[in-house]
Amino acid sequence: MSEDYAVGASAVVREAGDPGNPGQLVSGSVEACLEIAATWHAWDGRPVARTVDGKPNTWTPAKALRRITDHLIDHLQQVEALLAGVPSIPDTWHGRFATLDADWARFTEAGYDEACSRLRRLGRWYVLRYEEAGAAAWDEPRDGEWTLREIAEHVAEVPYYAEQVGSLAVLDPG
C-alpha cells in the first residue's frame, strides 16, 4: 500500500467520523509525530541527550518511534479492557529511561514508510474503536479509572516522544 493511499484512507476516516470522537485526537497526534519523523532520515547517528526528572535520557529516532508505538498500544489495551469490563494488563515496560540496542538503528526512508503504516493504523484503530463504543461510553465513569475521553486526551500527548528528537530538517538556502 502506498503512503499516499494510507494518508488518504486516514483522512477519510477523520472526515467520516464524528468530529467529537476523542479518537480523532489520537489520530491527529499520530500525524504530528509523523510530520516530525519525516526529517529523521537526516539523523547522523548521534543521540539527543536530555535530562528528564533529573535523570539522563538518551533519544534516537528508533527510540522515539518505539515509545510512540508502545504508548499507543498500552492505552489501546487499556481502552479494550475497560470496554470488556476486565482488568488491563499492568505496564511493565522500562519506558523512556531505557535505551535498547535496537534504538541505535539507522533511520531510513523505508523505515519512515513502515512507521507511517504502523502508526496510522494504530491511530485509526482509536478512531474506529471509539466510534464503535459510542458517544455515551466516552465519558462514562470507570470505577476509579480514566474515562475513555481522558485516555484519548492523555494519548494525544504522544508527540512529546517525537519532540525529544525534534526536527532534523536542514534548510537549504539555495
N, C-alpha and C positions, 0 to 999 in steps of 0.2 A: 504494500500500500504506500502510495507516495505521501510525502509530507503535506503537499497541497490538499490532498484528499482528507488527511487527518485534520488539518486546520478547518476545512470546510465542514466536515462532519461535526466537529466540536462546536462550530458556530451555529449550525442548525439546531443542535441540542439546546444551546443557550437561548436561541430565539424562540424555540418551540415551548420551552419550559416556562412555568410561572415566574415572573421577574422577582417574586418574593421568595422563591425557593432558596433556602440557605446553602444548598449545594452549589449554587451559582458562585458564591463567594470563594469556595474552594477551587472551582474550575478557573475562575479569573486569576486566582493566586498562582495556579499552575502556569498559566500563560505568563505571568510576571516573572516567575522563576526561569522559564524557558527564554524569555527575552534577554535576561542577564547571561544565561548559559550559552547563548548564541555567540558570545565573544570568547568563550573559553578555549577554542581551538588555538588561540594565541598563547596559551599557558606555556611558560618556559621551563616548567619542572620545579621551580622554587615555590615552597609553601608560603601561604599567607599566615603570618604569626599574629595572633590575637591574645588578649587576656580577658577571660570571662570569669566573673566571680572571684577575681584574684588568682586564677589558675591559668597557666599557659594553655593555649588552644591553637592547634595547627589545622589549617584548612587547605584543601586541594579541590579541584573541580569534582573529582570522583567522590570525595568525602561529602561534599555538599549535596550531590545528587543522591548518594546513599541515605543521607539524613532526611532529605525531602521525601524520598520514597518510603523510608521506614516510618516517618511521621504520618504520611497519608494512610499507609497500611494499618498502623497501630490504631488510629482513631476510626478508620472504617470498620475494623474488627469490633471496636467499642460500640459503634452505632448498631452493627448487626446483632451483637449480644444483647443490647438494650431492647431492640425490637423483638428479639426472640424470648426475652424475659429470662435470660441466663447470665451468670457472671461472665465478665470479659476475662480474657487471659491476661495476667499481670505482665506489665512491661519490664523485661529484664535486660534490655539492650543497654550497652555501655554509653550510647548517645554521643554527644558532640565531644566528649572528653577522651574518646578513644579514636586513634588514627590507625587504621588497619593497613597491612601491606598492600592490599588491593586499592587502597585510596591513593597510592602513588602512581597509578596507571596514567599513561598519556591520554589526553582527551582529543579525539579526532572529530572530523565532520561526521563520520559514520556513528561515532559514539553519541554525538548530539542528536542525530536522527533517531537512534534507538531510545534515547532519553525522552524525546518528544513523543514517540509512540507509547512508551510505558506510562509517562506521567499524564498525558492527555486521556488515556484510558482510565487511569485512576480518578482523575478529575471528573470525567463523565460519569463514572460509577457513583460518585457522590450525588450528582445531579439526578440521576435516574433512581437511586435508592431513596433519596428524599422525596422525589416526586411520587414514587410508589407508596411510601409511608403516609403521605398526605399531610396537608397543612395542619390538621388537628394534632398530629403527632409531634410537630416541630417544637412546640412549647410545653408539651405535657410534662408535668413533674415526674422525676425518675428516682424516687427514694434516695435522695442524697447525691445522686449522680447529676452530671450536667444534663441539660436538655439537649435535644438534637441540634437546636439552633446554636446553643453555646458551644457545642463541639465544633460545628462548622465555622463559627467565628474564631475559635481557637486555631483550627487547622488553617484558616485563611491567613494566619500569620507566618506560614511556611516560607515566604520569601526571605525571612531572616537568614535562613541557611545559605541561599544563593548570594545574599548580600555580604556574607563573610568572605567570599572570594571576590565578589564585586565584578564590575565590568572590566574586561581586559582589552577593550577596543582601543586600537591605536588610530588616532585620527590622521588621515593623510592630507597634509596641507596642499598637495598638488592637485 
